[in-house]
Amino acid sequence: MQMPNDPRPTAFAERAAQHLQRLVQVLDEPLEAFLGEAPFKSDAAEAAELLRLWHAIQDPENRQSLLLAARGLVDREADARLAAE
């Protein structure tokens, strides 16, 4: 049970806000793109969605399955680019 004066949620929220601000700066995207409030779908917004989904996956085996699928997609795209050259 969480106590009313438990500092962990506040500390977590502060760290999350710091990480989000860093992403905004590094990717030069508006904050709204990461909060789902932007009127467009930028690469940064899609990357943020992917990160949210990743963190929602609790089972390590499911995370590994997702990584394996992503690596397969990257490999297939690389193969297609090489074949086109």
C-alpha positions as CSV (number, residue, x, y, z in Angstrom):
1,M,0.0,0.0,0.0
2,Q,1.3,3.5,-0.9
3,M,1.5,6.0,1.9
4,P,0.1,9.5,1.2
5,N,3.6,11.1,1.7
6,D,5.4,8.5,-0.4
7,P,8.0,10.4,-2.5
8,R,8.4,7.7,-5.1
9,P,5.6,8.8,-7.4
10,T,6.8,12.4,-7.4
11,A,10.4,11.4,-8.0
12,F,9.4,9.1,-10.8
13,A,7.3,11.8,-12.4
14,E,10.2,14.3,-12.1
15,R,12.6,11.8,-13.8
16,A,10.1,11.1,-16.5
17,A,9.6,14.8,-17.2
18,Q,13.4,15.3,-17.4
19,H,13.7,12.4,-19.8
20,L,10.8,13.7,-21.9
21,Q,12.3,17.2,-22.0
22,R,15.6,15.8,-23.1
23,L,13.9,13.9,-26.0
24,V,12.1,17.2,-27.0
25,Q,15.5,18.9,-27.2
26,V,17.4,16.1,-28.9
27,L,14.8,15.4,-31.5
28,D,13.8,19.0,-31.9
29,E,10.1,18.1,-31.8
30,P,7.3,19.9,-29.9
31,L,6.3,18.5,-26.5
32,E,2.8,17.8,-27.8
33,A,4.2,15.3,-30.3
34,F,5.2,13.1,-27.3
35,L,1.9,13.6,-25.5
36,G,-0.4,12.6,-28.4
37,E,-1.7,16.2,-28.6
38,A,0.0,17.1,-31.9
39,P,-2.2,17.4,-34.9
40,F,0.3,15.4,-36.9
41,K,2.1,12.1,-36.7
42,S,5.8,12.8,-36.6
43,D,8.6,10.3,-36.4
44,A,9.2,11.5,-32.8
45,A,5.5,10.9,-31.9
46,E,5.6,7.4,-33.3
47,A,8.9,6.7,-31.5
48,A,7.3,7.9,-28.3
49,E,4.3,5.7,-28.8
50,L,6.7,2.8,-29.4
51,L,8.5,3.5,-26.1
52,R,5.1,3.7,-24.3
53,L,4.1,0.4,-25.7
54,W,7.5,-1.1,-24.9
55,H,7.2,-0.1,-21.2
56,A,3.6,-1.5,-21.1
57,I,5.0,-5.0,-21.9
58,Q,5.8,-6.6,-18.6
59,D,6.8,-10.1,-19.7
60,P,10.5,-10.3,-20.7
61,E,9.8,-13.0,-23.2
62,N,7.2,-10.7,-24.9
63,R,9.8,-7.9,-25.0
64,Q,12.3,-10.3,-26.6
65,S,9.7,-11.3,-29.2
66,L,9.1,-7.7,-30.1
67,L,12.9,-7.1,-30.4
68,L,13.2,-10.1,-32.6
69,A,10.4,-8.9,-34.9
70,A,11.9,-5.4,-35.1
71,R,15.3,-6.8,-36.0
72,G,13.7,-9.0,-38.7
73,L,12.0,-5.9,-40.2
74,V,15.3,-4.0,-40.2
75,D,17.1,-6.9,-41.8
76,R,14.5,-7.3,-44.5
77,E,14.6,-3.6,-45.3
78,A,18.4,-3.7,-45.5
79,D,18.3,-6.7,-47.8
80,A,15.7,-4.9,-50.0
81,R,17.9,-1.8,-50.3
82,L,21.0,-4.0,-51.2
83,A,19.0,-5.8,-53.8
84,A,17.8,-2.5,-55.4
85,E,21.4,-1.3,-55.8
